[in-house]
Amino acid sequence: MESVLPKPLPFALLPPPRLDRARIAAHADLRPVLKAQANAFLAMHRQLPRMAAIFGKQQRYLLGQLAIAMAFECGEHGFVVAHYLEAVKAHGIASRNTAISFIEEMLHYKIAQISVLGANRRSRPVALAPATVEVLTTWLGLHLDSLDALDGGNRRSELQQDPQLLAQVHPLIVHHILSSKKTMRPVRIFAFLSDMNDGRVLMDTIITSLHDAPAGTTRFPTFVHAYSQLCEPLRISRTHLLRKLAVSEQAGHVGWLGRRGASTFWISKEFLHDYETYQAEKLANIESAWQAIRAAD
């Protein structure tokens, strides 16, 4: 099946990137910007836990992004689930049964809805619920805030002035996400934690708790001093969290300065590097799509 997602514009038609991967990754303010971004997404998770759960695990994140992109591409007429299943298979995201269950969950929790405008109602085409579009506008806006903070731009203001930009740019963002090994197949600690339910929430919680650390630091201390501080925002059991952290601790990615669960929790420079690398790649994908859409206006 030919992908429904748009391909990037020919290179000659694109403006020079304002922020490419290298500039984002090397930016002196990247860490505080990502910390602020993580804080914003945790607040969003607290307000909309069901919607945020779609992005809480790597596989669900990819399933959700693909479904949303196809919904934007098809508009109010909705996308045919059979086409979605073919796209999921083509990108190697999940099994057919997992993808079907995911769509059923989106419908059950009214994140998506059956479109009554589809040309063939018997196929039960799926469209986004209006409330979901509002949440996605916030999702994009928070990333644009990060990009604006890195170069003093006004992307978020442009989105607020023209909310229709979301439907134009999101499918292209997803094309870039699905085309990037770094966002499709994260490495090491990011891959390990993002593979569990609310793993992204856990990592954001840790990042927001980081102390400032001098250059050359190999263990970055946090404000976390008990397992309960990590468990509180998650939809997983304390036992499951401890099991995951134990594996990470054995690998040297996390640890405690004193007694386990009753002292200062720290993360390794590799943990922080993996998190920042993933986020820089995602921001670069969003920036590339944003600039392409703005150039096409």
Secondary structure, 3 states (H helix, E strand, C coil): CCCCCCCCCCHHHCCCCCCCHHHHHHCCCHHHHHHHHHHHHHHHHHHCHHHHHCCCCHHHHHHHHHHHHHHHHHHHHCECHHHHHHHHHHCCCCCHHHHHHHHHHHHHCCCEEECCCCCCHHHCCEEECHHHHHHHHHHHHHHHHHHHHHHCCCHHHHHHHCCCHHHHHHHHHHHHHHHCHHHHCCCHHHHHHHCCCCHHHHHHHHHHCECCCCCCCCEEEECCCCHHHHHCCCCCCHHHHHHHHHHHHHCCCEEECCCCCCCCEEEEHHHHHHHHHHHHHHHHHHHHHHHHHHHHC
